[in-house]
Amino acid sequence: MSNNNMLLEVKDLNIHYISHEGTVKAVNDMTFEIAKGETLGIVGETGAGKTTTALGIMQLIQTPPGKIVSGEIIYDGEDLLKKSQSELRKIRGNKISMIFQDPMTSLNPVLTVGEQIAEVIKLHQNVNNAQAMVKAEEMLETVGIPGARSKDFPHQFSGGMKQRVVIAIALACNPELLIADEPTTALDVTIQAQVITLMNRLKKEFNTSMIMITHDLGIVAEVCDKVAIMYAGNVVEYTNKYNLFTTPKHPYTVGLFNSIPNIEEDETRLKPIKGLMPDPTNLPSGCSFHPRCPKAMPICSKEFPKRTEVSEGHFVHCFLYENVDNKEQAGE
């Protein structure tokens, strides 16, 4: 894929939170890329560093306690970490938009939804109030809400409708990159399906690149082109959707798939991953997953594995794949 088609490249991004209890290494050496019109899924348990990664791209890490320690965030050929705050304000909500986790708290309760969409449009486009409100009504229609409801307040909408309003705000300036942070978490299954269908349609309609942050592999299957699996601040596997679902490599990824119920198998119990996520202020040495890993080797507790390309475009951080000797040691 040519670099001309590349929209976002994140290279060796490190984000830490520093407190009196210690330093939380929330994101470690995060590396991925997104082409124009492509969707990347970032998957992991709560506390894996998914949302911190998104906030880092948007330059919304609260300082203190958070700090982007090192790395590069190359958007459209320019490093966002070298931009001033005034330059970033022209990008946020305009070229890069974000849908936050909870639509209930993302909307201002004392402004109509039309005013909230129009506010974003006026900030980034040279239009007057009346023109902005017309565009706001058009955006509501785009996400399946009658334009006349632009005069309603957030409390007059259901959870699913609120999420549609938040999506309308995020898409109001036709961004090139949309970051969706668990956009269906607070919704029931039927509404989840409607929101996912809507986002897929809008992605094709506007050719928007997307980062979908989720813990639901079903959503990944529906929406994403590429996937990064995160564990305790590290990307442990990175590949396209087909490879991930057909040949998962990292023991953590395999564990995630094994813990999903399969209606075709006569299983009486699920197969959860043993143990819990580690304390982020006191991560295990070496590979953070080794205390829970069924294929852990002595070296796993001493060193963090390098990024290994096991097949074209399929990267994994695991000693099982660094050399043949390790595979034999683990009984592969």
Secondary structure as UniProt FT lines:
FT   HELIX           3..5
FT   STRAND          6..19
FT   TURN            20..21
FT   STRAND          22..35
FT   TURN            36..37
FT   STRAND          39..43
FT   TURN            46..47
FT   HELIX           50..57
FT   TURN            58..59
FT   TURN            63..65
FT   STRAND          66..75
FT   TURN            76..77
FT   STRAND          78..79
FT   HELIX           80..82
FT   HELIX           85..91
FT   TURN            93..95
FT   STRAND          96..99
FT   HELIX           103..106
FT   TURN            109..110
FT   HELIX           113..124
FT   HELIX           129..142
FT   TURN            143..144
FT   HELIX           147..151
FT   HELIX           154..156
FT   HELIX           159..171
FT   TURN            172..173
FT   STRAND          177..181
FT   TURN            183..186
FT   HELIX           189..206
FT   STRAND          209..214
FT   HELIX           217..223
FT   STRAND          226..231
FT   TURN            232..233
FT   STRAND          234..240
FT   HELIX           241..246
FT   HELIX           251..258
FT   TURN            263..264
FT   TURN            280..281
FT   TURN            288..289
FT   HELIX           290..292
FT   TURN            294..295
FT   HELIX           298..301
FT   STRAND          307..311
FT   TURN            312..313
FT   STRAND          314..317
FT   HELIX           319..321
FT   HELIX           324..329
FT   TURN            330..331
//
